[in-house]
């Protein structure tokens, strides 16, 4: 198993986002198993022809999302992302439902807002 990343310079998404999305997708699909050691920031930046800050930004976002974990000098590893992502999504959904209720939205309006947000994030 190895990390397979392709950065497309002419893509609409910034290189940082392309890198973040590809690592997240590979971790969540199991292509990168839990515990897989990722390259160092500098090593991956050199391999991809990116600035080290770009890779570091992607790693920070992935760590914030629970996809990877950094173990100090031991390196950066794929975390058990599915569980963390599911928990975070459930917490966000619960917070949204409570907020929508406090705002006085009926169930239909709250669900419509979610559908619109999902359509915007995932496409039609």
C-alpha positions as CSV (number, residue, x, y, z in Angstrom):
1,X,0.0,0.0,0.0
2,X,1.2,3.5,-0.8
3,X,-0.1,7.0,-0.9
4,X,-1.2,8.0,-4.4
5,X,-1.6,11.7,-4.8
6,X,-2.1,13.7,-8.0
7,X,-2.1,17.4,-7.9
8,X,-3.6,19.1,-10.9
9,X,-2.2,22.6,-11.3
10,X,-5.2,23.8,-13.4
11,X,-7.9,22.3,-11.1
12,X,-10.5,24.6,-9.5
13,X,-9.5,23.4,-6.1
14,X,-6.3,24.7,-4.5
15,X,-3.4,22.2,-4.1
16,X,-3.9,22.1,-0.4
17,X,-7.5,21.1,-0.8
18,X,-6.7,18.5,-3.5
19,X,-4.1,17.0,-1.1
20,X,-6.5,17.0,1.9
21,X,-9.3,15.5,-0.1
22,X,-7.2,12.7,-1.6
23,X,-5.7,11.7,1.7
24,X,-9.1,11.8,3.4
25,X,-10.7,9.7,0.6
26,X,-8.0,7.1,0.7
27,X,-8.1,6.9,4.5
28,X,-11.9,6.6,4.6
29,X,-12.0,4.0,1.8
30,X,-9.4,1.8,3.4
31,X,-6.8,2.3,0.6
32,X,-4.7,3.7,3.4
33,X,-5.2,1.5,6.5
34,X,-5.4,2.8,10.1
35,X,-1.9,3.1,11.3
36,X,-0.4,3.8,7.9
37,X,2.6,6.1,8.3
38,X,2.4,9.2,6.0
39,X,5.4,10.9,4.6
40,X,7.0,13.8,6.4
41,X,5.7,17.2,5.4
42,X,9.0,18.1,3.7
43,X,9.2,14.7,2.0
44,X,5.7,14.8,0.6
45,X,6.2,18.5,-0.5
46,X,9.3,17.5,-2.4
47,X,7.6,14.5,-4.0
48,X,4.7,16.6,-5.1
49,X,6.5,19.8,-6.0
50,X,4.6,21.7,-3.4
51,X,5.6,24.2,-0.7
52,X,6.1,22.6,2.7
53,X,3.5,25.0,4.1
54,X,0.9,23.7,1.7
55,X,1.4,20.1,2.9
56,X,1.5,21.3,6.5
57,X,-1.8,23.1,6.1
58,X,-3.4,20.0,4.6
59,X,-2.0,17.8,7.4
60,X,-3.4,20.3,10.0
61,X,-6.8,20.2,8.4
62,X,-6.8,16.4,8.3
63,X,-5.7,16.2,11.9
64,X,-8.5,18.6,12.9
65,X,-10.9,16.3,11.0
66,X,-9.7,13.2,12.9
67,X,-8.4,11.6,9.7
68,X,-4.7,11.6,10.7
69,X,-2.8,11.9,14.0
70,X,0.6,13.2,14.6
71,X,2.8,11.4,17.2
72,X,5.5,13.9,17.6
73,X,8.9,12.8,16.3
74,X,7.4,9.3,15.5
75,X,5.5,10.7,12.5
76,X,2.0,11.2,11.2
77,X,-0.4,8.2,10.8
78,X,-3.8,7.5,9.5
79,X,-6.3,7.5,12.4
80,X,-9.5,5.6,12.8
81,X,-11.2,8.3,10.7
82,X,-14.6,6.7,10.2
83,X,-15.5,6.7,13.9
84,X,-14.3,10.3,14.4
85,X,-16.0,11.6,11.3
86,X,-19.3,9.9,12.3
87,X,-19.2,11.3,15.8
88,X,-18.3,14.8,14.5
89,X,-21.1,14.7,11.9
90,X,-23.6,13.5,14.5
91,X,-22.6,16.3,16.9
92,X,-22.9,18.9,14.1
93,X,-26.3,17.6,13.1
94,X,-27.5,17.7,16.7
95,X,-26.2,21.3,17.2
96,X,-27.9,22.4,13.9
97,X,-31.2,20.8,14.9
98,X,-31.2,22.5,18.3
99,X,-30.3,25.8,16.8
100,X,-33.0,25.6,14.1
101,X,-35.6,24.7,16.7
102,X,-34.5,27.7,18.9
103,X,-34.8,30.0,15.8
104,X,-38.4,28.8,15.4
105,X,-38.0,27.0,12.1
106,X,-40.5,24.2,11.6
107,X,-39.1,20.8,10.6
108,X,-39.7,21.3,6.9
109,X,-37.8,24.5,6.8
110,X,-34.9,23.0,8.8
111,X,-34.7,20.0,6.5
112,X,-34.9,22.3,3.4
113,X,-31.9,24.3,4.7
114,X,-30.0,21.0,5.2
115,X,-30.8,19.8,1.7
116,X,-29.7,23.1,0.2
117,X,-26.4,23.0,2.2
118,X,-25.8,19.4,1.1
119,X,-26.5,20.3,-2.5
120,X,-24.1,23.2,-2.3
121,X,-21.4,21.0,-0.8
122,X,-21.8,17.8,-2.8
123,X,-23.3,19.2,-6.0
124,X,-26.7,18.5,-7.5
